Amino acid sequence: MTPEARPPRSGGHALPVAAVVLAILALWYLAALLGNWSGAADALVRAGAAPEAGAVAAATMAQERPVVPAPHQIAQELARSLFGLPVTSKRSLAYHASVTLSATLVGFGIGTALGLVLAVGIVHLRSVERSLMPWVVASQTVPILAVAPIVIVALGAAGLTGLLPKAVIAAYLCFFPVTVGMVKGLTSPDRMLADLMRTYSAGRRQTLWRLRLPAALPDLFAALKIAVAASLVGTIVGELPTGAQAGLGARLLAGSYYGQTVQIWAALVVAAALSALLVAAVSLAEAGMARLTGGRPSGAGAR
């Protein structure tokens, strides 16, 4: 049987993935053991117990405020704060995730729209390319931690608080990959195809819609996957300097104030899971668009 005719093996990637997960868990437990050892030993001594190796090892996995929480401690906190509390509770991670998600989606929409407009202008107007492209690149050299307080204060002075300042910060991180990816995609068609469109007397608008835009879709969706994850990061960063009472950033800040490392790590896990879901949603949209246009999603080449 030729390689092309060989049927795909179901679950062929399960074993490598499981091996990587087990390796990560083993290293994580080892880090928790080593990072919490001295604190657990001191606690046993203060309690009048002998700091034997077995007792210390067991104590490292059950500290209330560990230096490095063990995976099972984070799992317990996730179960309690996601499923053991009402969604409307201020202590629920589901509530905080929904607050962060709303600002992320608004910022992603703003940044994507801005990036698309800039990309079309850069491709079609040389003056826009020369005047704006250097500033687009330079905007990303300023650390977001320096930009976020300025945006919060400026918009707050204008009476704009709540979701919008965080969305603006998310859009600031989002628009750059969309702009660069879309410019690359719009300029990807072969010159012969562009000449053929001119032969058919197609104008710029027709060339954009019938040639450049379909050719740009793979690069656009690749950029959107980066942009949506960057939007989540921008939203969380925007929640830090505001003293916000809701959102994953506020949860991280509260955990750092009170030394609740398990709470901090649980919020980080939820943020990572939320980012993965957003990227997966963009991938689903890409697959749907590929079916509509008869194309193929980016990265779906022959194996």
N, C-alpha and C positions, 0 to 999 in steps of 0.2 A: 504494500500500500504506500503510495507516494505521500510526502509530507502534506501536500495540498489536500489530499483526500482523507487524511487521517482525522477522525472525529475528535473534537476537543474533549479533553479529560475534565470531567466535573470535579470541582474541588481541588484542582491542581495547585492553586495558590494557598490553600488552607494551611498546609504544614509549614511553609516558610513564615506565614503571618503569625501562626501560633507560636513558633519558635522565637520570633522577635518579641512578641508580647510577653512570653515567659521570661526571656532574658531581661526585659525592661523591669518586670516585677521583681525579679531576683536582685537586680542592681538597686532598685528602689528600697527594698527591705534592708539590704546591706547598708545603704546610706542612712536609713532611719536608725539602724542598730548602732552605727558608728557615731552619727550626729547626736543621738540622745543618750549615749552611754554615760558620760560624766554627770549629766543632770540626774539621770535615774539613780546612779550610784550615790550621789550626794543626798538625794531624797530618802534613800533607804537608810543611810547613816543617821540622818536627822530623825528618822522614825525609830531608831534604835535597833534596826535589823542588820544582820550581817550582809555585807555587799558581795554575796557569792555570785559567780558568773551567771548561773542559770536564773537567779532572781533578778539580777540587773538586766539580762537580756529580755526577760518577760516584761519588766517595767518599762523598757524602752518602747514597747509596742502599745502601751496603755497610758502614756502621759497625757495630762489634760492640755498642756501647752507645749507640745514637742517642738524641737528645733526643726526636725524633718518629720512630718506626719507620715505614718505608715499607710499603705493603700487601703487597708480595711477601715482605718479611721476616717479617711476621706469618703469612702463608700457609705459608711454609717451616717456621716454628716449630710451627704447628698440625699440619702433616703429620708432623713428627718426633715430637711429643709425644702425638698422638692415634693414629697408625697405625704409627709406627716403634718403639714400645715396647710391652711386654706390659701388658695392662690392670691387672695387679696391681702394676706398678712404681710406686714412690713418685714417680717423675718423670713419670708419665703423666698428662696432663690428663683422660683418661677416668676414671682412678681418683679423682682429686680431684673431678671433676664428680659421680661417683656418691656420694661422701661428702656433698657439699653437697645433692644431690638427696634423699637419704634423710631428712636433717633437715628439708628444706623440705616434704616431703610430710607428715611427722609434724606439723610446726607448722601446716601448712595444714589438716589434719584437726582439730587441737585448736581453732584459731581459728575455723574454720567452725562447728563444733559449738557453741562458746561464743556466736558471733554469732547463730546461729539461736535458741538458748535465750533470749538477751537480747531479741531482736526480738519473739518471741512474748510474752514477759512484758511488754514495753513496750506492745504493742498491746492486750493484754487486761487489764492491771492498771494503773490510773492511778497507784497508789502506786509501782509499779516505775518507771514513766516519770518521775515527779517526783524520785525518789530516785537512780536510776541514770543516766539520760540525761545530766545535766550532768557526771557523772564519766566517762562514756564519751567525751564530747567532750573533756574536760580531759585525759584520758590521752594524747591524741594531740598535745598541746602540748609535751610533754617530749621533747627530742631523743633519738632512739634511741641515739646514741653515748654519751649519759649514762646511759641505762637499761641498756645491755648489760653494762658492767662490774659494776653492782650485782647484776644477775641472776646473772651468772657466779659472783661471790663468794658470794652468799647460798646458791645451790644447791650450790656446791662445799663450803661449810661444813656443809651437810646431807648430804654424801656423794654428791651427784648430779652426775656429770660425764659427759663424752662427748656423746652426741647430744641428750639431753633439754634441757640449758640452751639450746642453739642453737634447738631446736624451740620452746621457750617464748618466745624473742625473736621468732622468726618468727610465732608465734601472736599476739604483742602487736601486730604491724603488720597482721596478717590480720583480726582479729576486727572492727575498726572498719568497714571498707567493707562487710563482710557484714551487720553490724547495721543500718547506715544503709540499705543497699539493700533488705534484707528488710523493715524497717519501712515503707519507701516502698511496696514491693510489696504487703504485707499490708493496707495502708490504701487501695490503689488502686481496689478495686471500688466501683462506683456505689452510692450510698446506697439507691437503689430496689431493687437486688439484695439488699442486706442486709435491707431491710424485707421483701422477698419470702421470704427464708429464715426470718425470724421468723414470717411468716404460715403457713409450713409447719411451725411449731413446732420448728424446728431449734435445737439448743443451740449453745454456743460451739464445742465440739469439731467438730460436724458442719459448722458454718459455716467453721471453719478449714480442714478437709480438702476440702470440696466447693466452696468459693467463694474464700476468701482465698489459700490455697496455690497453686491453679492460676493465679490472677491474678498472683501474686508471682513466678512462674518467670522471666519476662524480666528483671525487676529483679534477681533473685537471681543469675542467670548473668552479668549485666553486672558485678555486684559481685564475683563469684568470679574473673572475669578480672583484676580489679584486685588482689584479695586474693592470688592465687597468685603474681603477680609481686612483690608486697610481701613475701610469705613468703620468696622467694629472696633479696631484699635483706636481710631480717632475719637469715637464716641466714649470709650472707657477713659481715655486720657482727658477728654473734655469734662468728665464727671469728677475728676480728682481735684482741680483747683476751685471748684464752685461750692464745696461743702454740701454737695447734693445729698438729699436724704433717701434717694432711690436710685437704683441702677447698680450694675456690677462694679463700676468704679467706686461708688459710695460704699459698697459692701467690702471691697478691698481696703478702702481707707479706714473704715470702722474696725476691721480686723487688725490692721496695723496699729491703730491707736491703743487697743486693748490687748494686744499680744495674742490674738486668737489665730494662730497659724493654721489650724485645721479649717477655719472659716475662710481664710485667704486662699488656701489651696483648693477648697471646694468651689469657690467663685472662679478661680482660674480654670478648673476643669469644665465648668459650665460655659465659660467664655470660649474655650477651645471647641467644645461640642457645638456651640451656636455658630461659630465660624465655619466648622465643617458642614453643618446643615445648609448654611447660606451658599457655600461653594457648590454643594450638591444640587441646590435649587437652580443655580446658574447652569450647571451641567445638564440638568433636565431640560431647561429652556433651550439650550444649545442643541440637544438631541431632537427636540420638537421642531426647531427651526430647520434643522438639517433634513428632517422628513418632509417638511413643507416645500423646501427648495430643491429637494433631490440631491443634496450634498451629503457630506460626511462630517461628523464632529471632529474637531481638532484632536490630534493624538490617537485617532482611530485607524491608523494605518494597518497594513497587513502584518501579521505576526509570523 
